[in-house]
């Protein structure tokens, strides 16, 4: 039974390390407790790598006693520098990276793995690094406590390990031992950053770690690989215990030295007390979490072998520490060399909207490289500092100089493209582009332009007066799009869309794109880095009744013909719904629910610091929510907090502006006018007086405020938008163990379905068929709107840069042909032709979008495709369709009654049911144009009200019943003939219409039986159905003939 004991576990771990490049001490003989050093390795390292420097202190000509005293002096000096810690520019990490001085000598205490293997001296020094594992180290001068394992680099302790075998204990016992029996006070080995940099709690099954021991306040983080996208560790691929990866992979000699030399760093944070204004500075020692280390290591290894031109999709959940992962990836790729010692990338371009990334990247790289100037940020301020008049000029100079890392925001990205296009000296260089949250910003025309600029192939300059081979230029352009050998894309995202998967994913054995690396939402939740925001989800429904100012009598409406004014049902429904949604009474009711819920359930959380967010669907709604909320808070006497509102631009809402003091001088609302004295909203929201933020299309992505505990949703959410918006709540914070969502709009099942694809690995059921583009091109070619000669003329003018007028002139015949045909169709009432032209216009737009996507993952090898893409892109702005949306007059509508109804709070369980996969593009263009159903305004109001009447019918049931009746009645040839030859009034008076309606009702399915009963029992329903269905049927049959 001895083999299941902890000693056997120690034996096997140490034996493995000893066989793989580590020195091995069976016990702590020779360990200096007072200094927390292993002198034997300190001097063995110095003697082998720096004998000249060592001789300056330990002079060979002196006696053994003098030499021993000199050695003691070196150890004392080394210990003193280590004891200073990071704050004093000492500590073990600093000493290992930069060495220490002991006049007149200077010593290096570690050699990082060189990026190039061309310097024999550096290579030999790297090989001389002495990595040692020592067992049962009695570390204290105050007691006989011992730590299971201590890891040393050149005599300096850098890590400790407490082992527990799961046969007798578990990893929790190891953590408890650190917290209860490893007090760091007065212990050099355990001081923060002074000696051991990381402490591992290890069992057969799990690994946890911390960089700072603090008794019961010690915070351990999981250092596990994950188990099929969940917490813990799965089976080991070599048949060992699940934690085998720690000593086999992480403590691999090269990997461990890379962690010390190229990953670990300190982060400084400043916090200002809002009451005293006192600034507190704290330092955190960052050791990479396993998925961060694994992702960066695998990206670098693959890029080293395969060079530029690769694509890596990194699906890392919120809470994964993407900012640090991006920083490490950028640094490692910027200094990467291949097996032939050639530099893989000239520069790394980081595209992000994270303001914090720049600062963290700068600081991390500075510590790792011990130099400044490695990272350049392209911004107006930085350009001015460098004495450049513009960002473009600064960027061009930065790229030309071979700057290792260049950080740009998405807003600055157009300047990047412009500078690269104009700078001929950059041709043929290789770049890595790291995209933070890689959705549309890197997958559309923007990325295509980037690749066109950076490709090594360049169009030949035209000789004065000479010709141009358009085919050759197009062939090069087509090849460059799909075969970007000089650019590597690394895309970090928590919620990859189907197109993102196809663009950046790595094909699996079945050819389906998969993430190159994965850290799931499920694992992040289970490990406690983020919260499950769906655990407490409450939905509300709004019941309302509309009336007209004329009451039940007929409303006078301006008419178009004898049938009365007709409005598009979809437009009218949206108009009415929006009118109701923005109605002051509706918003006031919701504000009361929100504020009182906040008062009762949220306000006291996190020591009275918890905050909430209200998500609205428009800027007008945000303005009205802000106005109503401030008024309600004041009315109720809740004087200890107020709200902020976030939106872009200005809002002209005269109804709300009347009497308001929150407008600007033009009488409009702006973010600044509605938040007087707030300044930057991100900073302001951290202040204690601002507890609620109302947003309209701002701060719904990329906004991290860990104090957010509740969200009130009054906006339709779906797909990725739903996940990103609600995930603003998921940031962990001490004492924050749950979140709350009140949703006035969305269905709980729809929200759960939106989260499902991203809970574990995002998968796609198939890839987009590139032949869709050819099929769509074929349909467009048959339209008769253009000729192939006209395509050639337009493309030649464009490719040869003939100028604006030449391109416009080449397009004019096509534009004229389309516009003339469209106007004639409208004037003659030729709806069929008008629909065909509308479909042509939409198909042109679809072709351009589909081409931009597919051309980045497929080499069509076809200049004809490129010709069409250029032609359609230039044509699209000139054939925009007529705006046919109908103005809906709501002046006669009043809100008779409205009520918010709360439904049960529920937990939306992401762990149950099957995973949901994403769908690719499956069809392109030529969908049938929406044929509006036309209804009288008064009838539309009545129909909407009926949804909230006494009967418990769902909207879909009523709709399916009506549609089934229409389809049944359309089969009657007599009705069709009557509709074709008669007027609408004549058709409505037809006895055949009534007879067919009765027959259709009688023949419907059993699921509609209750409706049929009501129809047969209530004459008023029969009469209204007869008229309404008659009109719908007439318009359908009469228009189809």
ZAMARGU-4260 file (C-alpha; in steps of 0.2 Angstrom, whole numbers, plus 5000, padded with zeros to 4 digits):
<rodrens>
0) 5000/5000/5000 | 5015/5012/5001 | 5013/5016/4983 | 4997/5026/4986 | 5005/5037/5000
5) 5011/5055/4997 | 5029/5049/4998 | 5027/5038/4983 | 5019/5053/4974 | 5034/5064/4978
10) 5046/5050/4973 | 5038/5049/4956 | 5037/5067/4952 | 5055/5071/4957 | 5061/5056/4948
15) 5053/5063/4932 | 5061/5080/4934 | 5078/5072/4938 | 5077/5063/4921 | 5072/5078/4912
20) 5086/5091/4915 | 5083/5095/4934 | 5095/5093/4948 | 5088/5083/4962 | 5091/5085/4981
25) 5083/5071/4991 | 5083/5083/5006 | 5088/5101/5011 | 5106/5098/5015 | 5116/5114/5010
30) 5100/5125/5011 | 5103/5142/5019 | 5087/5145/5030 | 5092/5162/5035 | 5095/5169/5017
35) 5083/5156/5008 | 5096/5152/4996 | 5105/5136/4990 | 5124/5143/4989 | 5130/5128/4980
40) 5120/5132/4964 | 5123/5151/4966 | 5142/5149/4965 | 5142/5134/4952 | 5132/5145/4941
45) 5143/5160/4943 | 5159/5150/4941 | 5153/5142/4925 | 5146/5157/4917 | 5155/5173/4924
50) 5171/5168/4931 | 5179/5185/4928 | 5166/5194/4937 | 5166/5181/4952 | 5185/5183/4953
55) 5183/5202/4956 | 5176/5197/4973 | 5183/5180/4976 | 5201/5182/4971 | 5210/5166/4967
60) 5226/5173/4974 | 5219/5175/4992 | 5218/5162/5005 | 5203/5149/5007 | 5197/5159/5022
65) 5197/5175/5013 | 5188/5167/4998 | 5175/5160/5010 | 5172/5177/5018 | 5170/5184/5000
70) 5158/5171/4996 | 5148/5175/5012 | 5148/5193/5007 | 5141/5189/4989 | 5127/5179/4997
75) 5123/5193/5010 | 5123/5206/4996 | 5112/5194/4985 | 5100/5191/5000 | 5099/5210/5003
80) 5094/5214/4985 | 5081/5199/4985 | 5074/5206/5002 | 5070/5223/4994 | 5056/5215/4984
85) 5048/5223/4968 | 5044/5239/4976 | 5063/5242/4980 | 5068/5236/4963 | 5074/5219/4970
90) 5065/5203/4973 | 5069/5186/4964 | 5060/5190/4947 | 5070/5206/4945 | 5086/5198/4950
95) 5084/5183/4939 | 5080/5195/4924 | 5093/5209/4927 | 5105/5202/4940 | 5113/5212/4954
100) 5128/5222/4958 | 5141/5220/4971 | 5155/5233/4969 | 5165/5231/4958 | 5156/5215/4951
105) 5140/5214/4941 | 5132/5197/4941 | 5118/5189/4929 | 5108/5176/4939 | 5098/5168/4924
110) 5100/5167/4905 | 5083/5168/4896 | 5080/5156/4882 | 5088/5166/4867 | 5076/5169/4852
115) 5090/5166/4840 | 5103/5151/4842 | 5117/5161/4834 | 5127/5166/4849 | 5138/5152/4856
120) 5141/5161/4872 | 5123/5164/4875 | 5118/5147/4871 | 5131/5139/4883 | 5125/5151/4896
125) 5107/5146/4894 | 5112/5127/4895 | 5121/5131/4911 | 5105/5136/4920 | 5104/5126/4936
130) 5086/5120/4939 | 5084/5110/4955 | 5070/5102/4964 | 5073/5099/4983 | 5062/5089/4995
135) 5056/5092/5012 | 5064/5109/5014 | 5065/5115/5032 | 5063/5134/5028 | 5061/5142/5045
140) 5073/5148/5058 | 5058/5148/5070 | 5052/5130/5069 | 5054/5114/5060 | 5040/5115/5047
145) 5045/5109/5030 | 5038/5111/5013 | 5036/5096/5002 | 5046/5103/4987 | 5055/5119/4983
150) 5061/5123/4965 | 5077/5133/4962 | 5085/5142/4948 | 5103/5145/4950 | 5102/5144/4969
155) 5087/5156/4970 | 5070/5148/4976 | 5057/5152/4963 | 5042/5140/4968 | 5036/5129/4982
160) 5024/5114/4980 | 5013/5105/4993 | 5008/5088/4987 | 4993/5078/4992 | 4988/5061/4985
165) 4970/5059/4982 | 4971/5042/4990 | 4972/5049/5007 | 4969/5068/5005 | 4964/5081/4991
170) 4970/5097/4984 | 4960/5107/4997 | 4971/5100/5011 | 4986/5107/5002 | 4978/5124/5001
175) 4973/5123/5019 | 4991/5119/5024 | 4998/5135/5015 | 4984/5145/5023 | 4986/5139/5041
180) 5004/5133/5043 | 5014/5143/5031 | 5013/5161/5038 | 5025/5172/5027 | 5030/5184/5041
185) 5048/5183/5045 | 5051/5169/5032 | 5062/5175/5018 | 5057/5160/5007 | 5038/5164/5008
190) 5039/5183/5007 | 5029/5191/4993 | 5041/5191/4978 | 5056/5190/4988 | 5060/5172/4985
195) 5047/5160/4979 | 5036/5168/4966 | 5023/5155/4965 | 5016/5142/4977 | 5007/5126/4970
200) 4994/5116/4979 | 4994/5099/4970 | 4985/5083/4971 | 4984/5069/4958 | 4968/5077/4951
205) 4970/5096/4952 | 4983/5110/4953 | 4980/5127/4961 | 4992/5141/4963 | 4995/5158/4972
210) 5008/5171/4971 | 5005/5179/4988 | 5003/5169/5004 | 4992/5179/5016 | 4986/5167/5029
215) 4967/5164/5028 | 4966/5178/5015 | 4977/5169/5003 | 4968/5168/4986 | 4972/5152/4976
220) 4968/5151/4958 | 4964/5135/4948 | 4979/5130/4937 | 4969/5116/4928 | 4968/5111/4910
225) 4950/5108/4910 | 4939/5093/4907 | 4930/5093/4891 | 4927/5112/4893 | 4923/5111/4911
230) 4933/5113/4927 | 4946/5101/4934 | 4957/5090/4923 | 4952/5076/4911 | 4962/5060/4909
235) 4980/5061/4905 | 4985/5057/4887 | 5000/5047/4893 | 4990/5037/4906 | 4996/5046/4921
240) 4986/5055/4934 | 4976/5070/4928 | 4989/5082/4935 | 5004/5075/4926 | 5004/5090/4914
245) 5011/5100/4928 | 5028/5092/4929 | 5029/5085/4911 | 5023/5101/4902 | 5024/5116/4914
250) 5040/5111/4923 | 5048/5107/4907 | 5065/5115/4908 | 5062/5127/4893 | 5044/5131/4897
255) 5048/5135/4915 | 5062/5146/4911 | 5051/5155/4898 | 5038/5158/4912 | 5051/5166/4923
260) 5059/5175/4908 | 5044/5180/4897 | 5028/5178/4906 | 5028/5183/4924 | 5027/5202/4929
265) 5020/5214/4941 | 5005/5224/4939 | 5002/5240/4948 | 4985/5247/4952 | 4980/5263/4960
270) 4963/5266/4970 | 4957/5283/4976 | 4946/5283/4991 | 4931/5293/4986 | 4929/5300/5003
275) 4947/5304/5009 | 4954/5305/4991 | 4969/5295/4998 | 4977/5285/4984 | 4982/5267/4988
280) 4995/5258/4977 | 4995/5239/4976 | 5006/5227/4966 | 5000/5210/4960 | 5013/5197/4954
285) 5005/5189/4938 | 5008/5171/4935 | 4999/5165/4919 | 4984/5154/4921 | 4985/5137/4912
290) 4975/5142/4897 | 4984/5158/4895 | 5001/5149/4895 | 4995/5135/4884 | 4987/5146/4871
295) 5002/5158/4869 | 5014/5143/4869 | 5004/5134/4856 | 5002/5150/4845 | 5021/5153/4846
300) 5026/5135/4842 | 5014/5134/4827 | 5020/5151/4820 | 5038/5146/4822 | 5036/5131/4811
305) 5023/5138/4799 | 5028/5156/4798 | 5017/5170/4793 | 5000/5168/4784 | 4992/5158/4797
310) 4975/5161/4806 | 4971/5157/4824 | 4954/5159/4833 | 4956/5159/4851 | 4939/5157/4859
315) 4942/5162/4877 | 4927/5167/4888 | 4925/5183/4898 | 4935/5181/4914 | 4949/5172/4905
320) 4961/5187/4906 | 4961/5191/4887 | 4971/5207/4890 | 4986/5198/4897 | 4985/5184/4884
325) 4985/5197/4870 | 5000/5206/4878 | 5010/5190/4880 | 5005/5184/4862 | 5010/5201/4855
330) 5027/5201/4864 | 5031/5183/4860 | 5027/5185/4841 | 5036/5201/4840 | 5052/5193/4845
335) 5049/5176/4837 | 5063/5168/4826 | 5061/5152/4815 | 5072/5137/4816 | 5084/5146/4803
340) 5086/5161/4815 | 5075/5172/4803 | 5063/5184/4811 | 5045/5178/4808 | 5037/5195/4809
345) 5043/5212/4806 | 5030/5220/4817 | 5014/5215/4827 | 4999/5226/4825 | 4986/5225/4840
350) 4969/5231/4835 | 4959/5234/4851 | 4946/5245/4860 | 4953/5241/4877 | 4961/5257/4884
355) 4969/5246/4898 | 4977/5235/4886 | 4990/5248/4880 | 4996/5252/4898 | 4997/5233/4903
360) 5006/5229/4887 | 5018/5243/4889 | 5022/5238/4907 | 5023/5219/4904 | 5035/5221/4890
365) 5045/5234/4899 | 5048/5222/4913 | 5051/5207/4902 | 5063/5216/4890 | 5070/5228/4903
370) 5069/5241/4889 | 5057/5254/4884 | 5051/5259/4867 | 5046/5241/4862 | 5027/5246/4861
375) 5021/5261/4850 | 5003/5267/4852 | 4996/5276/4837 | 4986/5291/4843 | 4985/5310/4840
380) 4993/5312/4857 | 5008/5300/4854 | 5010/5308/4837 | 5011/5325/4844 | 5024/5319/4857
385) 5035/5312/4843 | 5033/5329/4833 | 5022/5322/4820 | 5008/5332/4812 | 4997/5317/4810
390) 4993/5300/4815 | 4996/5294/4797 | 5014/5301/4797 | 5018/5294/4814 | 5011/5277/4809
395) 5021/5276/4793 | 5037/5281/4802 | 5033/5268/4815 | 5031/5254/4803 | 5046/5259/4793
400) 5057/5258/4808 | 5052/5240/4812 | 5043/5244/4828 | 5040/5228/4837 | 5023/5231/4843
405) 5010/5244/4837 | 4994/5246/4846 | 4979/5254/4837 | 4961/5256/4841 | 4947/5251/4829
410) 4944/5270/4827 | 4962/5273/4822 | 4962/5258/4810 | 4958/5267/4794 | 4973/5278/4797
415) 4983/5261/4797 | 4976/5256/4781 | 4979/5273/4773 | 4997/5274/4779 | 5001/5256/4773
420) 4993/5259/4756 | 5004/5274/4753 | 5020/5268/4759 | 5029/5258/4746 | 5044/5253/4757
425) 5033/5241/4767 | 5030/5229/4753 | 5035/5211/4756 | 5036/5213/4775 | 5027/5201/4787
430) 5015/5206/4800 | 5005/5198/4814 | 4988/5206/4817 | 4980/5202/4834 | 4962/5207/4834
435) 4953/5209/4851 | 4935/5202/4850 | 4937/5198/4831 | 4919/5200/4825 | 4915/5211/4810
440) 4930/5223/4813 | 4942/5211/4805 | 4931/5200/4793 | 4924/5212/4781 | 4930/5225/4768
445) 4942/5232/4781 | 4952/5216/4782 | 4952/5214/4763 | 4960/5231/4762 | 4972/5227/4775
450) 4978/5211/4765 | 4978/5221/4749 | 4990/5233/4757 | 5002/5221/4765 | 5003/5207/4752
455) 5020/5205/4744 | 5013/5206/4727 | 5011/5223/4720 | 5004/5230/4704 | 5017/5236/4691
460) 5018/5254/4689 | 5010/5261/4673 | 5022/5268/4660 | 5017/5286/4654 | 5005/5283/4640
465) 5007/5264/4641 | 4993/5251/4642 | 4989/5241/4657 | 4985/5222/4659 | 4969/5222/4669
470) 4968/5203/4670 | 4986/5202/4678 | 4981/5215/4691 | 4965/5206/4695 | 4973/5189/4696
475) 4986/5196/4709 | 4972/5204/4719 | 4961/5188/4719 | 4976/5178/4724 | 4981/5190/4738
480) 4964/5190/4746 | 4964/5171/4749 | 4983/5168/4750 | 4990/5181/4763 | 5007/5173/4766
485) 5013/5188/4774 | 5000/5191/4788 | 4996/5180/4802 | 4979/5184/4811 | 4976/5180/4829
490) 4958/5183/4834 | 4953/5183/4852 | 4934/5182/4856 | 4922/5174/4868 | 4908/5173/4856
495) 4913/5169/4838 | 4900/5171/4825 | 4898/5158/4811 | 4908/5170/4799 | 4922/5172/4812
500) 4923/5153/4814 | 4925/5151/4795 | 4937/5166/4793 | 4949/5162/4808 | 4945/5144/4813
505) 4957/5129/4810 | 4949/5115/4800 | 4947/5098/4809 | 4947/5081/4802 | 4930/5084/4794
510) 4935/5100/4787 | 4924/5111/4799 | 4933/5126/4807 | 4936/5125/4825 | 4945/5136/4838
515) 4963/5134/4839 | 4962/5136/4857 | 4947/5135/4869 | 4943/5141/4887 | 4924/5140/4889
520) 4911/5150/4898 | 4907/5134/4907 | 4924/5132/4914 | 4926/5151/4918 | 4909/5150/4928
525) 4914/5134/4937 | 4931/5140/4942 | 4923/5156/4949 | 4931/5169/4937 | 4914/5175/4931
530) 4896/5173/4937 | 4882/5164/4928 | 4871/5178/4924 | 4856/5167/4920 | 4854/5161/4937
535) 4841/5174/4942 | 4831/5179/4927 | 4814/5188/4929 | 4803/5192/4914 | 4789/5205/4913
540) 4775/5206/4900 | 4766/5222/4896 | 4748/5221/4894 | 4740/5237/4885 | 4725/5243/4877
545) 4724/5256/4863 | 4709/5267/4860 | 4706/5282/4848 | 4701/5299/4853 | 4684/5297/4844
550) 4681/5282/4856 | 4671/5268/4849 | 4665/5278/4834 | 4672/5278/4817 | 4688/5288/4816
555) 4690/5300/4801 | 4706/5295/4792 | 4712/5303/4776 | 4708/5291/4762 | 4716/5285/4747
560) 4701/5277/4739 | 4684/5271/4743 | 4692/5257/4753 | 4700/5269/4766 | 4718/5273/4769
565) 4728/5257/4770 | 4745/5255/4779 | 4758/5242/4779 | 4754/5230/4794 | 4772/5228/4799
570) 4776/5246/4798 | 4760/5250/4808 | 4763/5237/4821 | 4781/5243/4824 | 4775/5261/4824
575) 4762/5257/4837 | 4773/5246/4847 | 4786/5260/4848 | 4773/5273/4852 | 4768/5262/4867
580) 4785/5259/4872 | 4790/5277/4873 | 4774/5282/4881 | 4778/5292/4897 | 4765/5281/4907
585) 4774/5265/4901 | 4791/5271/4905 | 4785/5278/4922 | 4778/5261/4927 | 4794/5252/4922
590) 4805/5265/4931 | 4795/5262/4947 | 4798/5243/4945 | 4816/5246/4942 | 4820/5258/4956
595) 4810/5249/4969 | 4818/5232/4964 | 4835/5241/4965 | 4830/5248/4983 | 4824/5231/4989
600) 4836/5219/4981 | 4852/5227/4975 | 4856/5243/4984 | 4863/5235/5000 | 4874/5222/4991
605) 4893/5223/4991 | 4893/5234/5007 | 4881/5246/4999 | 4891/5248/4983 | 4882/5237/4970
610) 4877/5245/4954 | 4864/5242/4940 | 4862/5245/4922 | 4846/5249/4912 | 4847/5243/4893
615) 4836/5253/4882 | 4833/5251/4863 | 4835/5269/4857 | 4842/5286/4862 | 4825/5293/4864
620) 4821/5279/4876 | 4837/5282/4886 | 4833/5301/4887 | 4815/5297/4894 | 4821/5284/4906
625) 4834/5296/4913 | 4821/5310/4915 | 4808/5298/4923 | 4821/5289/4934 | 4828/5305/4941
630) 4810/5312/4944 | 4805/5296/4953 | 4820/5295/4964 | 4818/5313/4969 | 4799/5310/4972
635) 4802/5295/4984 | 4816/5304/4993 | 4830/5292/4988 | 4843/5306/4989 | 4859/5295/4991
640) 4861/5291/4973 | 4857/5296/4955 | 4858/5289/4938 | 4870/5291/4923 | 4864/5290/4905
645) 4875/5285/4890 | 4872/5288/4872 | 4880/5295/4856 | 4876/5311/4848 | 4861/5322/4852
650) 4843/5318/4854 | 4829/5330/4848 | 4814/5325/4859 | 4803/5341/4861 | 4790/5332/4871
655) 4803/5328/4885 | 4813/5344/4882 | 4798/5355/4888 | 4803/5361/4905 | 4819/5351/4906
660) 4835/5358/4912 | 4845/5344/4905 | 4846/5350/4887 | 4860/5360/4878 | 4858/5377/4871
665) 4850/5370/4856 | 4836/5362/4866 | 4843/5345/4862 | 4849/5331/4874 | 4867/5326/4874
670) 4876/5314/4885 | 4886/5329/4893 | 4870/5339/4896 | 4861/5325/4904 | 4876/5321/4915
675) 4882/5338/4921 | 4899/5337/4930 | 4901/5319/4927 | 4915/5319/4915 | 4921/5303/4908
680) 4906/5290/4911 | 4918/5275/4914 | 4926/5285/4928 | 4911/5293/4935 | 4901/5277/4937
685) 4914/5271/4949 | 4909/5285/4961 | 4897/5280/4975 | 4884/5293/4970 | 4881/5285/4953
690) 4872/5268/4956 | 4862/5266/4940 | 4868/5268/4922 | 4855/5269/4908 | 4863/5265/4891
695) 4857/5265/4872 | 4870/5256/4862 | 4884/5260/4873 | 4894/5250/4886 | 4885/5234/4881
700) 4901/5226/4876 | 4919/5228/4882 | 4913/5237/4898 | 4920/5229/4914 | 4912/5235/4930
705) 4913/5221/4943 | 4901/5231/4955 | 4887/5228/4942 | 4874/5216/4950 | 4858/5219/4941
710) 4852/5223/4924 | 4835/5229/4918 | 4832/5225/4900 | 4820/5235/4889 | 4827/5230/4872
715) 4826/5215/4860 | 4841/5205/4862 | 4847/5190/4852 | 4862/5179/4847 | 4879/5186/4851
720) 4871/5203/4856 | 4861/5195/4870 | 4877/5186/4877 | 4888/5201/4876 | 4875/5213/4884
725) 4870/5202/4898 | 4888/5197/4901 | 4892/5214/4908 | 4885/5207/4924 | 4897/5192/4925
730) 4913/5200/4932 | 4918/5192/4949 | 4920/5203/4964 | 4923/5199/4983 | 4905/5195/4990
735) 4897/5195/4973 | 4889/5178/4972 | 4874/5181/4961 | 4866/5193/4949 | 4849/5198/4944
740) 4840/5202/4927 | 4823/5209/4925 | 4818/5208/4907 | 4803/5218/4900 | 4805/5212/4882
745) 4813/5195/4879 | 4808/5177/4881 | 4818/5167/4893 | 4819/5153/4881 | 4826/5164/4868
750) 4839/5171/4879 | 4844/5153/4885 | 4846/5148/4866 | 4857/5163/4863 | 4869/5158/4877
755) 4869/5139/4872 | 4882/5140/4858 | 4895/5149/4868 | 4893/5140/4884 | 4905/5127/4878
760) 4914/5126/4862 | 4907/5136/4848 | 4904/5124/4833 | 4897/5127/4816 | 4887/5113/4807
765) 4895/5116/4790 | 4905/5129/4780 | 4898/5141/4768 | 4898/5134/4750 | 4909/5146/4739
770) 4898/5141/4724 | 4884/5152/4731 | 4894/5167/4724 | 4895/5159/4707 | 4876/5155/4708
775) 4872/5173/4713 | 4883/5180/4699 | 4874/5169/4686 | 4857/5176/4691 | 4864/5194/4691
780) 4871/5191/4674 | 4854/5186/4667 | 4846/5202/4673 | 4848/5212/4657 | 4853/5228/4667
785) 4872/5227/4662 | 4883/5220/4648 | 4900/5211/4650 | 4907/5225/4640 | 4901/5238/4653
790) 4909/5228/4667 | 4925/5228/4658 | 4924/5247/4655 | 4920/5251/4673 | 4934/5239/4680
795) 4947/5245/4668 | 4943/5263/4673 | 4945/5258/4692 | 4960/5247/4691 | 4970/5260/4680
800) 4965/5274/4692 | 4958/5283/4678 | 4949/5295/4690 | 4932/5299/4697 | 4924/5305/4681
805) 4930/5291/4670 | 4922/5278/4683 | 4906/5288/4684 | 4905/5289/4665 | 4908/5270/4663
810) 4894/5267/4676 | 4882/5279/4668 | 4873/5268/4655 | 4870/5254/4668 | 4864/5267/4681
815) 4852/5275/4668 | 4845/5259/4662 | 4841/5254/4680 | 4833/5270/4686 | 4823/5272/4670
820) 4816/5255/4671 | 4812/5257/4690 | 4803/5274/4687 | 4793/5267/4673 | 4788/5252/4684
825) 4782/5263/4698 | 4773/5275/4686 | 4764/5261/4677 | 4760/5251/4693 | 4770/5237/4687
830) 4773/5228/4703 | 4781/5213/4696 | 4795/5223/4687 | 4797/5234/4702 | 4800/5219/4713
835) 4812/5211/4701 | 4822/5227/4701 | 4822/5228/4720 | 4828/5210/4720 | 4842/5215/4708
840) 4848/5229/4719 | 4848/5218/4735 | 4857/5204/4726 | 4870/5216/4720 | 4873/5221/4739
845) 4873/5203/4744 | 4886/5198/4731 | 4898/5212/4738 | 4895/5206/4756 | 4897/5188/4752
850) 4912/5191/4741 | 4921/5201/4755 | 4918/5186/4767 | 4922/5171/4755 | 4937/5179/4747
855) 4946/5179/4763 | 4945/5160/4765 | 4944/5154/4747 | 4955/5157/4732 | 4943/5158/4718
860) 4957/5158/4705 | 4945/5168/4694 | 4947/5185/4688 | 4929/5186/4682 | 4924/5185/4701
865) 4935/5200/4705 | 4928/5210/4690 | 4911/5207/4696 | 4915/5212/4714 | 4923/5228/4709
870) 4909/5232/4697 | 4895/5228/4709 | 4904/5238/4723 | 4904/5253/4712 | 4887/5251/4706
875) 4878/5248/4722 | 4877/5266/4729 | 4869/5272/4712 | 4854/5260/4712 | 4847/5262/4730
880) 4829/5259/4730 | 4815/5271/4733 | 4810/5273/4751 | 4792/5266/4752 | 4789/5266/4770
885) 4772/5273/4774 | 4770/5287/4787 | 4759/5280/4801 | 4748/5294/4808 | 4746/5290/4827
890) 4738/5307/4832 | 4721/5299/4835 | 4728/5285/4845 | 4728/5285/4864 | 4734/5273/4878
895) 4718/5268/4886 | 4726/5255/4899 | 4743/5248/4902 | 4750/5236/4915 | 4767/5227/4918
900) 4765/5209/4923 | 4779/5200/4932 | 4782/5182/4928 | 4791/5169/4939 | 4809/5172/4942
905) 4819/5157/4935 | 4836/5149/4933 | 4840/5147/4915 | 4850/5131/4916 | 4865/5131/4903
910) 4870/5114/4909 | 4855/5104/4903 | 4850/5100/4885 | 4860/5097/4870 | 4873/5110/4864
915) 4868/5122/4850 | 4878/5124/4835 | 4880/5139/4823 | 4874/5139/4805 | 4884/5146/4790
920) 4878/5156/4776 | 4866/5144/4766 | 4858/5155/4753 | 4862/5171/4745 | 4851/5184/4737
925) 4835/5183/4727 | 4823/5180/4742 | 4805/5186/4738 | 4802/5204/4741 | 4791/5206/4756
930) 4773/5209/4750 | 4765/5220/4764 | 4748/5214/4771 | 4738/5230/4771 | 4725/5233/4785
935) 4715/5248/4790 | 4722/5257/4805 | 4707/5255/4815 | 4707/5236/4812 | 4725/5235/4817
940) 4722/5243/4833 | 4707/5232/4836 | 4717/5216/4832 | 4731/5221/4844 | 4719/5224/4858
945) 4711/5207/4855 | 4727/5199/4860 | 4725/5205/4877 | 4706/5201/4879 | 4699/5187/4890
950) 4703/5172/4879 | 4720/5164/4882 | 4725/5163/4864 | 4743/5165/4858 | 4747/5177/4844
955) 4754/5163/4834 | 4738/5153/4836 | 4727/5167/4829 | 4739/5170/4815 | 4740/5152/4810
960) 4721/5151/4810 | 4719/5166/4799 | 4732/5160/4787 | 4725/5143/4786 | 4708/5150/4781
965) 4715/5161/4768 | 4724/5146/4760 | 4709/5135/4761 | 4698/5149/4752 | 4711/5152/4739
970) 4709/5135/4732 | 4691/5139/4726 | 4692/5143/4707 | 4675/5153/4708 | 4682/5165/4721
975) 4698/5168/4711 | 4688/5172/4696 | 4677/5184/4705 | 4692/5193/4713 | 4700/5195/4696
980) 4685/5203/4687 | 4676/5212/4701 | 4680/5227/4712 | 4684/5225/4730 | 4666/5231/4735
985) 4658/5218/4723 | 4669/5204/4729 | 4665/5208/4748 | 4647/5207/4744 | 4648/5190/4736
990) 4638/5176/4743 | 4652/5164/4737 | 4664/5173/4749 | 4653/5170/4764 | 4649/5152/4760
995) 4668/5148/4757 | 4672/5156/4774 | 4660/5145/4783 | 4667/5130/4774 | 4685/5135/4777
1000) 4681/5137/4796 | 4673/5120/4797 | 4687/5111/4789 | 4701/5118/4800 | 4711/5107/4811
1005) 4706/5102/4829 | 4719/5113/4836 | 4708/5128/4831 | 4692/5121/4837 | 4689/5134/4851
1010) 4691/5148/4838 | 4679/5139/4827 | 4666/5138/4841 | 4668/5157/4845 | 4666/5160/4826
1015) 4650/5150/4825 | 4642/5157/4841 | 4646/5176/4839 | 4639/5185/4824 | 4650/5200/4827
1020) 4665/5189/4825 | 4658/5182/4809 | 4655/5199/4801 | 4672/5206/4806 | 4680/5190/4799
1025) 4670/5191/4783 | 4676/5209/4780 | 4694/5207/4785 | 4697/5191/4776 | 4688/5196/4761
1030) 4699/5211/4759 | 4715/5201/4762 | 4709/5188/4750 | 4704/5200/4737 | 4721/5209/4737
1035) 4730/5192/4736 | 4720/5185/4722 | 4717/5200/4712 | 4736/5205/4713 | 4741/5187/4708
1040) 4732/5186/4692
</rodrens>
